[in-house]
Amino acid sequence: MKLEIITPETTLFNAEVTLVQLPGKSGSFEIMHNHAPMIATLKKGKIKIVDPDKNIRYLEINGGTLQVQNNKILILAD
């Protein structure tokens, strides 16, 4: 899957991933390959990113919006 995380100032992340765990307004959730299309609101917290080599990375956000469609994840972060 392709993950892109952008803020009004810069692109924080843009690469292939196998799993993304996100801080949703209603609780934490994960996105994996072939996830159904969705739009969600994110709260302040950490995004867990797992790349194809199983490396794990965390990014802190202050909230934002998520869009998932056709194995592309776009996060507009605050």
Secondary structure, DSSP 8 states (H G I E B T S, - for coil): -EEEEE-SS-EEEEEE-SEEEEEETTEEEEEETT---EEEEE-SEEEEEE-TT--EEEEEES-EEEEEETTEEEEEE-
